[in-house]
Amino acid sequence: MVKMPSCCQLRISDGSANAERKFFRATVSPILLTVLCLTSTCATNAQESPKNSKEILISQPVSPLTGVASSGNQISLNGRTLPGTWLQQPGKSGRVTTHLSDGAFRQLIGVNFLNTSNSAKQPIQWFSSMTKPLVLSTRLLGAYRYLDISNFAQTSGWEIRTNGNTLVIATPKAQVTNIVQSQQLSDASVNSLQQARILVDLDRPTPWQVAQGSAIAKPQIPSSDLDTPTLKPTTPPNREWTITLDGIADPVLIERYTPQPPAAPPALLPNLLKQLLPVAPTQPIPPAPDPLIQKVEVVKNQTIISLSVPFGLSPQVSTVANPNRLIIDIRHDPLEERDITWTPGLRWRQNYVELGTQRFPVVWLEVNPRKFGLTLKPMWASPNGLAGTAPLIQTAQRYLAVAGINGGYFNRNNKLPLGAIRRDNQWLSGPILNRGAIAWNDSGQFYFGRLTLEESLITANNQRLPILFLNSGYVQSGIARYTPAWGATYTPLTDNEIILVVQKDQITQQFPGGKVGGTAVPIPQDGYLLTLRANAASAASQLPIGSTVSISSSTTPTDFSRYPHIIGAGPLLIQNRQIVLDAKAEKFSNAFIAEKAIRSGICTTATGTLMIAAVHNRAGGYGPTLAEHAQLMQQMGCVDALNLDGGSSTSLYLGGQLLNRSPSTAARVHNGIGIFLKPR
């Protein structure tokens, strides 16, 4: 989440990592979505109006998958049930082959995906050779890419069976025989970082996972001298990371890394001599750095290694064979270069992009929208209206999106949109503050600019009253309009609104809205509501019950009107290869402009390729400013580029997984841009 400008007087984008977020958690089961997506009717309609999509998902009968013996959306790995899509199908000589979605395979087993330009083949590395990697065949079904793991599982000694919609996997029991740290981290700072390595020896290959946790609050220890002030930390707190292995650690290792209880603080007495003799002030002694390995424990036949990693550093985990070993490098540049053709027209890339002396880790998807079958659509969290937020993973799965990125801003308190959303020529939410937006059509054409929607209410005697806001959570004095896209009802957002009900272009009711958050007012399906706020309430006398009204609507620039799909965010970064960043003109605050934060963006290149990108903290420091973000996008070849909501909202999704961060660290978001595959 990035903070909203002060002029909005609203806070946006929930930046907390709520405990309720679950990896792969969806409103509708992912495998059901996959099954439905394989029917041509559902796969087409799922990209159309969400209202129609919802009806299809609920009422459409499930067709059997051609050539698939069984499928499901849960994986039981050594007794623990985890979400993840899978399928089995008949193979040669009556043998059944097992296929896992690549997100589940990578994140639950710890497999490293290697670069490939062949979307039908995925080389992998898992306790194996990097020079002669195992290559798995891929199969794209619906919104997921599946890898044939049959030979891999057999070679690894796995036992696999099915139980309803659950794939049950049992891997051979493994022992963690040693854990060695090669170097202790010093107290790290942004300008001076030391790296360390942890070696975890195993008697055999075993699944492993890495997860980022919360910042570690460090208690302040008072000085032993009452006259010496307690030294306050000058660097951000360490962050918890956990490495979890399906194996049991030797008890000696658990004892070695069991933290000792803290010693009782000494009783402090005043130094009376200091009151008699002049003594030079004592320099406070900085606290010793936390040990990197905080704890090793065995829980339910898993070994969990808890780490305390200083700001600016992150673990990079790899595996080797002979001996079987997990290598955990604590680095200021942990991002691994990646270039994977995931499906024709969709390429997953990640690398460091240099800006002067700074190096920024960037994860992005390159999309060829002219490739047959690839389309883009806006998507939002709630199936019943515009109020609500959800993890991008959940929203993408509900829409059957193959890939996606978070979109525009929202009010984190009431979870209402603060910017333009237009889909299939229907305005879901209007733009605000003449902010940057991207528009596109289904032919792969895009348009970037600063967008204003100009609506007027035309009365029977040809008076024109400006409508300033459409289905918006941005609340100011004036007339606002709320359509059925907002939801079934509207609840007043300010005190003393005058609410008018319009049905079939006629005002049928007029009444006071009362207190903010009061009575919910039904929105007619054949019309809309008008809310008159503050000074605009005086216009009620010009709009009596029974009078006829109409709406005129246009965009500035008019080019936006030619495109059926629009997402607004801002600020606009690049137009025609030139940086046009003017956050002040888009009413962003000085604090927002200067903030160094994780960023997300969308752009087009000279070849017509679309890029959706997540830019994270620079090596050893914080994320880019808006100016740096614009320069980075320009350096990556962007011809036109738009900044999207950022911070903890930044989420880049592909086939059931987040590519740029641990799902537990991603905030719930209101809307996003989805990439879809039409059936061939």
Secondary structure, 3 states (H helix, E strand, C coil): CCCCCHHHCCCECCCCCCCCCCCCCCCCCHHHHHHHHCCHHHHHHCCCCHHHHHHHHHHCCCCCCCCCCEEEEEEEECCEEEEEEEEEEECHHHCEEEEEEHHHHHHHHCCEECCECCCCEEEEECCCCCCCCEEEEEEEECCEEEEECHHHHHHCCCEEEEECCEEEEECCCCEEEEEEECCCCCCCCCCCCCCEEEEEEECCCCCEEEEEEEECCCCCCCCCCCCCCCCCCCCCCCEEEEEEECCEECHHHHHHCCCCCCCCCCCCCCCHHHHCCCCCCCCCCCCCCCCCEEEEEEECCEEEEEEEECCCCEEEEEEECCCCEEEEEEECCCCCCEEEEEECCEEEEEEEEEECCEEEEEEEEEECCCCCCEEEEEEECCCCCCCCCECHHHHHHHCCCCEEEECCCEECCCCEECCCEEECCEEEECCCCCCEEEEECCCCCEEEEECEEEEEEEECCCCEEEEEEECCCCCCCEEEEECHHHCCEECCCCCCCEEEEEECCEEEEEEECCCCCCCCEECCCCEEEEEEEHHHHHHHHHCCCCCEEEEEEEEECHHHHHCCEEEECCCEEEECCEECCCCCCCCCCHHHHHCCCCEEEEEEECCCCEEEEEECCCCCCCCCCHHHHHHHHHHCCEEEEEEECCHHHCCEEECCEECCCCHHHCCCECEEEEEEECCC
